[in-house]
Amino acid sequence: MRMNHQHEEGFTILRASLSHLKLPLELVDEVIERHIAVAFEKGALAFCEGNTDGMIACILSGYVKVYCPVGDGNRTLVRLAGPGEIIGYSDYVDEKGRNARLFEVQVASKCTLALFNRDHVARLLAALPTENLIAILAALNTFWSENLRFFTTLLNLPFWDRLTIVLSDLAKRAGVRDAEGIILIPEVFHEDLAEMIGCSRPMVSRLIAQMVESGLLTRRGKQYVLLKRWDFGDDSRSCPKRSEAVSLPRTSTFAPRTPSANGSASRGVTAYAARGSD
């Protein structure tokens, strides 16, 4: 299937990600060759919870929001995913023994997804030599261990630090550098950030205002810009701390071990800690 330049970039990112899982290049190329490209409009529901269609997807262009339903009719934003990222896994086995989808995927901007058949991918993996499968399992174990470590760390951080980690992660995955700093390409709302770090929307608004006053962050139209004072360091946890900002009135931003006033702290942090799992 002929691909335009934008789609080629998405597959380039995908190939780089899958290389860490020790997948043979020829297998990746065969999977990509069999993809079906589907365009979605903003707001469309690309994947639903409980769906058993057996399809997984790679984002070729645009951005999507990955949600985890929480059992009471609500859902929590897990991740804002962009080009090259895999979404739509069949995450659990339902009561009929079928592989079903746990997460919902809603389109955040006009986007194109490359759809792959899960059974086809499974057949290709089954044909690999034992040593390749062991290497893939080892890489997956490392991947999930890193996500567990991220969860454990994030759960015990103040909201300020959680927000800087989320914004830094978005800048690395979905940012473009210019003279001022790094522009976050997708449109991100305070409600989105609140769900991702497990606090209320007013708390996020206060933290954003403090970051702006500190010269760390600015708004350009509908997009945020992480200014040059923003320090990514070698680890996302070394993002700018409150003590590095100009003197501001201190608010209670430390994460309690019990849910916050709006009942979302533990739920939101748990969901965001699943970053990369869908």
C-alpha positions in Angstrom: 0.0 0.0 0.0 1.4 3.4 -1.0 2.0 5.7 2.0 2.2 9.5 2.1 5.1 11.2 3.8 3.2 11.8 7.0 2.3 8.1 7.3 5.9 7.1 6.6 7.0 9.1 9.6 4.4 7.3 11.8 5.8 3.9 10.7 9.3 5.1 11.2 8.5 5.9 14.9 6.8 2.5 15.2 9.8 0.6 13.8 12.1 2.4 16.3 9.7 1.4 19.2 9.4 -2.2 18.2 13.1 -2.5 17.8 13.3 -2.3 21.6 11.1 -5.4 21.8 13.6 -7.4 19.7 11.1 -8.0 16.9 12.8 -9.0 13.6 12.6 -6.3 11.1 11.2 -8.6 8.4 8.3 -9.4 10.7 7.6 -5.8 11.4 7.7 -5.0 7.7 5.3 -7.8 6.9 2.8 -6.6 9.5 3.0 -3.0 8.2 2.5 -4.3 4.6 -0.8 -5.8 5.6 -2.2 -2.7 7.3 -5.5 -0.9 6.5 -5.5 2.9 6.8 -8.7 4.4 8.3 -9.3 8.1 8.7 -11.3 9.4 11.7 -12.8 12.8 12.5 -12.3 14.6 15.8 -14.5 13.3 18.5 -15.1 9.9 16.9 -14.8 6.8 19.1 -12.2 4.6 17.4 -12.2 1.7 19.9 -14.8 0.8 22.6 -14.4 -1.0 25.9 -15.3 -4.7 25.6 -14.9 -4.8 21.8 -13.6 -8.2 20.5 -12.9 -7.2 16.9 -9.3 -8.5 17.2 -7.8 -5.4 15.7 -4.9 -3.3 17.0 -3.8 0.0 15.5 -0.8 2.4 15.0 -1.5 6.1 14.9 -0.2 7.5 11.5 -1.2 11.1 12.0 -3.1 13.1 14.6 -3.7 12.4 18.2 -6.1 10.3 20.3 -7.2 10.1 23.9 -6.9 6.7 25.6 -9.5 6.3 28.4 -9.9 3.6 31.1 -13.6 3.1 32.2 -13.7 3.0 36.0 -16.9 1.0 36.6 -19.3 3.7 37.7 -20.1 5.1 34.3 -17.1 7.4 34.3 -13.8 7.1 32.6 -10.3 8.4 33.3 -7.8 9.8 30.7 -4.8 7.5 30.6 -2.7 8.9 27.8 -2.7 11.3 25.0 -1.2 9.3 22.2 0.3 10.4 18.8 2.0 9.3 15.7 3.9 6.0 15.8 2.2 4.8 19.0 0.2 1.5 19.3 -3.3 1.6 20.6 -6.4 -0.6 20.9 -4.9 -3.8 22.5 -7.3 -6.6 23.5 -6.3 -6.4 27.1 -8.3 -9.0 28.9 -10.3 -12.2 28.5 -14.1 -11.7 28.9 -16.7 -14.1 30.4 -16.9 -15.9 27.0 -13.2 -16.5 26.8 -12.7 -13.9 24.1 -9.9 -11.3 24.0 -11.6 -8.1 24.8 -10.6 -4.4 24.9 -10.3 -2.7 28.3 -9.5 0.8 27.1 -11.6 3.3 25.0 -9.9 5.4 22.3 -11.5 8.7 21.3 -10.0 10.9 18.5 -8.6 14.2 19.8 -7.9 15.6 16.4 -8.5 14.5 12.9 -6.3 11.4 12.5 -5.5 8.3 10.5 -5.0 4.9 12.1 -3.3 1.9 10.6 -5.3 -1.2 11.6 -3.6 -4.7 12.0 -5.2 -8.1 12.6 -4.2 -9.4 16.0 -4.5 -13.1 14.9 -2.1 -12.4 11.9 0.4 -10.8 14.3 0.1 -13.8 16.6 0.7 -16.3 13.7 3.8 -14.4 12.7 5.1 -14.5 16.3 4.4 -18.2 16.6 6.6 -19.0 13.7 9.7 -17.3 15.3 12.5 -19.4 16.7 12.5 -20.0 20.5 15.4 -17.7 21.1 13.6 -14.8 19.5 10.5 -15.4 21.6 12.6 -15.4 24.8 14.2 -12.1 23.8 10.8 -10.6 23.2 9.5 -11.8 26.5 12.5 -10.4 28.3 12.0 -7.0 26.6 8.3 -7.0 27.5 9.2 -7.8 31.1 11.6 -4.8 31.2 8.9 -2.6 29.6 6.3 -3.5 32.2 8.8 -3.2 35.1 9.6 0.3 34.0 5.9 1.2 33.9 5.5 -0.2 37.4 8.4 1.8 38.6 6.9 4.9 37.0 3.6 4.2 38.8 5.2 3.8 42.2 7.3 7.0 41.8 4.4 9.1 40.5 2.0 8.0 43.2 4.2 9.5 45.9 5.0 12.8 44.2 3.4 16.3 44.8 1.0 17.4 42.2 3.5 20.0 40.9 6.0 17.2 40.1 3.3 15.0 38.6 2.2 17.8 36.2 5.8 18.6 35.2 6.3 14.9 34.4 3.2 14.7 32.3 4.0 17.9 30.4 7.6 16.8 29.9 6.4 13.5 28.5 4.1 15.2 26.1 6.8 17.6 25.0 9.1 14.6 24.2 6.5 12.7 22.3 4.4 15.5 20.8 6.4 18.6 20.9 8.2 20.8 18.4 11.2 23.0 19.3 11.2 26.7 18.4 13.0 29.9 19.5 11.0 30.1 22.8 11.1 26.4 23.8 9.0 23.4 23.0 5.5 23.7 21.7 3.0 21.0 22.6 1.3 20.2 19.3 -1.9 18.6 20.6 -4.5 20.8 22.3 -4.6 19.9 26.0 -7.3 21.1 28.4 -7.0 21.6 32.2 -9.6 18.8 32.6 -7.3 16.4 30.7 -4.3 17.2 32.8 -6.4 16.9 36.0 -7.4 13.4 35.1 -3.8 12.4 34.2 -2.3 13.5 37.5 -5.3 12.7 39.7 -6.4 16.1 41.1 -9.2 18.6 40.5 -9.3 21.0 37.5 -9.0 24.1 39.8 -5.7 22.6 41.2 -4.3 22.2 37.7 -5.3 25.8 36.8 -3.5 27.1 39.9 -0.4 25.0 39.0 -0.4 26.2 35.4 -0.7 29.8 36.6 2.3 29.4 38.9 4.3 27.8 36.1 3.5 30.7 33.8 4.4 33.3 36.5 7.6 31.4 37.1 8.7 31.7 33.5 8.5 28.0 32.9 5.4 27.8 30.7 3.4 30.1 28.4 0.3 29.8 26.3 0.3 30.5 22.5 -3.2 30.3 21.2 -4.6 26.9 22.1 -1.1 25.4 22.6 1.3 25.4 25.6 4.9 26.2 25.2 7.5 24.8 27.7 10.0 27.7 27.8 13.8 27.4 27.8 13.9 27.5 31.7 12.2 24.1 31.6 14.8 21.5 32.6 14.2 18.0 31.3 17.5 16.6 32.5 18.3 12.9 32.0 15.2 11.7 33.9 11.6 13.0 33.7 11.7 13.2 37.5 14.3 16.0 37.3 11.7 18.4 35.8 11.6 21.9 37.4 10.6 21.7 41.1 8.6 24.4 42.9 11.8 25.5 44.8 13.3 26.4 41.4 10.5 28.8 40.6 10.1 32.4 41.7 8.7 32.7 45.2 5.0 32.1 45.1 2.3 31.4 47.7 2.6 27.7 48.6 -0.5 25.6 48.2 -1.1 22.1 49.4 0.1 20.0 46.5 1.4 16.9 48.1 -0.5 13.8 47.2 -2.4 12.3 50.1 -2.6 8.6 50.6 -6.4 8.8 50.6 -8.4 10.1 47.7 -8.5 13.9 47.1 -11.6 16.0 47.7 -13.0 15.1 44.3 -12.3 11.4 44.8 -10.0 11.1 41.8 -6.5 11.2 43.1 -5.8 7.5 43.4 -7.9 6.6 40.3 -6.3 9.3 38.1 -2.7 8.5 39.0 -3.3 4.8 38.6 -4.7 5.4 35.1 -1.8 7.7 34.0 0.7 5.3 35.4 -0.5 2.8 32.8 1.1 5.1 30.1 2.3 3.1 27.2 0.3 0.1 28.2 -2.3 0.8 25.5 
